[in-house]
């Protein structure tokens, strides 16, 4: 079943210095339960595509559907959760109350909010930190709390905009493994923006390689790697072969820009 479908998608921003072509002729289908990573140089439209899916930007051409609806209707139907680059936790609210904030806005009862927060915290292995304030958690734990907030209303799609980009490599590796386990347990459809080739290859069932502005898809790679992926799979010939193809796609996109 196709969850997200883009056909000849264009997006041009009108600025004081003239038009900026953020996306051009982007066509992509994402099946239910896939983990799709978007990789490319800065300014290639990776985040812009996610923002179009989330109805935060409006395409100027082509079509885009999310769960068979327009992005705006999907937003109203609470079809997705969004994890931003920064955790964005309110420092005066406990971790639990940060997670329940969207649920408060949606009108869930206090009992339902607390139950959903507990479940989301269990999913990201933060059960013992509900009463902590954000400053009492490490950067990696704060990002996990941000993921828990996006999971709390149990949307079928999770949009993640480079959530681990600011973390050191050791923490990033651990969170990559935890995110992959979370995806297997929840079977959600994941869209994930990254600048890291190893991260994209390790996490994904499909890797979308994009060119510099105007953002275009230069390659879509279906991963041959098994669903169960220990971190040391990154040393295998199969992993290195996919990483090489991603690197070549990025190089070709830069040459054609």
N, C-alpha and C positions, 0 to 999 in steps of 0.2 A: 504494500500500500504506500502510495506517495504522500508524504507529509508536507513537504515544501516543494513548490514548483515555480521556477522562474523561466520566463520565455522572452528572449530579446530585451532584457531589462536595461534601461538607460536611466541615468540620473545626472542632470546638469544643474549646478548651482549658479545663480546669477549674482555676481559680485560687482563692486565698484570698478574693478580692474578688468571686467569682462567675464564671460562664462567660464566655469570650471567643470570639466567633464570628469565626474567622479567614477561613473560606471558606464560601460558601453557594450551593448549586445551580449549581456550575461545570460546564459541559459544553463539551468542546473536543476536536476531532480534529486531530492533527498528522500530516501525510503524510511518508513517507520522503524525506529530502533537503531538507525545508523549512527556512527560517531564520525562526523565530518569535520576535518580541520581545514582552515583557510590560511595559506602562507604566501607571503610576497613582501616586497619592500614597502617601507613606510609610504603612505599616500596612494596605495594601489586599490583601495576600495574595500578592503576586508571588513573593517568595522562598519563602513557605510552599508554594505550588504546586510550585515546583522541588524543594523538600525532600520533598514527597509522592512525586514521580516518582522521587527518589533513595532512597526508603525510609528517609529520616531522620525523617519524621513519618508517623503513621498516620491516615488519614481516619476520621471518625466516621460517615460516611454516603456513599452512592453507590458507584460503582465506578471503578477506575483500572487500566489495563493498559499495559504497556511492552513492545513487541515481542511482544504476545500473551500476556505473562506478568504475574503480579503484580509490583509494584515490588520486593519482596524477592527473588523469583526472578530478576528482571532484574539486581539487584545482584550476586547470586551468579554470574550468567552474564557479569558484567563488560560489561554492555550500554552503559554510559555513563562518561564522564569528567566531573569537576566542577571548575570554576574559581570560586574564591571571590572576595569583594571585595578581600581582601588577598592578596598573592602567597603568603605563608606559607612562605617558604623557610627552611630551617635554616641559620643563619649559619656553622656550622662545617663544612658540607658544600659541596663544589664544585657548580657548576651541574649538571654531569653526574650527580653522586651525588645531588643533590636530585631530578632527573628519574627516576633509576633506583630511588629508594626504594620506590615502590609495587610495582615489578617484583621487588625483593628479597623483599618480603612475600609476593608471589604465587608465589615459588619459581622464577623464571626463572634460567637459568644466567648466569654473568658475561658470557660472550660475547654471549648474546642481549640482555642488559640494555644493553651498550655499543652494540650495533648499533641497537637501538631508540632509544636516547638520541640517537645521531648523526642518525638519520632525523628524529626530532622536532625537533632543533635546526635542521636544514636547513629544515624546514617553517616555522619561525618566524624564520628568518634570523639565527640565533645560533651558527652553526657554529664561529666562532673563539673562543667564550667558554666552552667546556666546562670548562676548568680554573680559571676564575675563581670567586671567592667572591661571594656575593650583594651584599655592600657595595661591590664593585667595579663594579657595574652600576647604571644609572639606574633610576628607578622604572618607566618604560615597559618597559625591558629585563627587569626582574624579573617584570613581568606576563607578558611573552612567554615567559619561562622557566616560569612557572606553567602557561601554556597548553600548552607542550611536555610538561610532566609529565602533564597530562590526556590528551594525544595518544599518549603512549608505548605504551600497551597497545592502541591502535587500536580503541577502542570505536566503534560506529556512531552514538552519540548524544553530544553535548557540551552540558552544562548550564553556563551562565555567569551568575553572580549579580553583576551590575553591576561587571564587572572593571576598567572604565576610569574609574569615578566619581571617584577621587581624583586623576586626572591633569589637567594643564593642557590647554587646548583644542587647542594645536598638536600635542602628543603624541597626544592622543585622536584627532584627525583622522587622523594617520598610522596609528595602530593600527586604526582602523575600516577604512581601506582595506586594510591587511594582513590583517585578519580576513576581510573579504569575499573577498579573493583566496584565502585558506586554505580557506574554505568551498567555493569553486568547484573547487579542486584536489582536495579530499578527499571531496566530496559527502556529508559527514556531515549528520545532522539536528541543527540548532542550536536551543536554547532559551536566550533571552538576556533578562535583566532589566535595565531601565534607567529612569532618571528623565528622560532627554533625548529630546524629540520629534524633533529632527533626526537623532539617532543611531538611533532606532527606525525612522524612515522610510528612512534611507539603507541600513541593513543588511538589512532584512527582506523576505521574500516575504509574510509575514502579520504583522499587528500586533494584539495583544490588548489592549484598553483595559479597565482594571479600576477599580471604584469604591472609595471608602473602606469601612472595616470596617462590616459583614461583607463580605469580598471577593467581589465578583460581576463577571462579564464584562458590560460595557455595550455593547461593539462589537467586532467582529472584521473587520479591514480587509484584504482581499487586495490587495497592491500591484500597480499596473499598470506599475511601472518595469521597465526591461530588466534582465537579469541582470548585464550589464557596466555598472558605475556609477562614472564618474569623480567626484571630489569636487565638481566644479562642477555636477553634476546638481542640487545643492541649490538652485540659482538658477532652475530651470526651473518653468514653470507647473504641470506635472504633479506635481512634488515638493511644491510649495507647496499644491496642492489636497489631497494626502494629509495633509500636516501640519495643514492647517486642519481636516480631518475628525477627526484625532486630538485636536486641541485642543478641538473642540466636544464630543467624546465625554467627555473629562476634565471639562469644565465641566458637562455634564449629569449625570455621575456624582456630582459634588460637590453639585449642587442637589438630587438625589434622596436624598442621605445623611441 
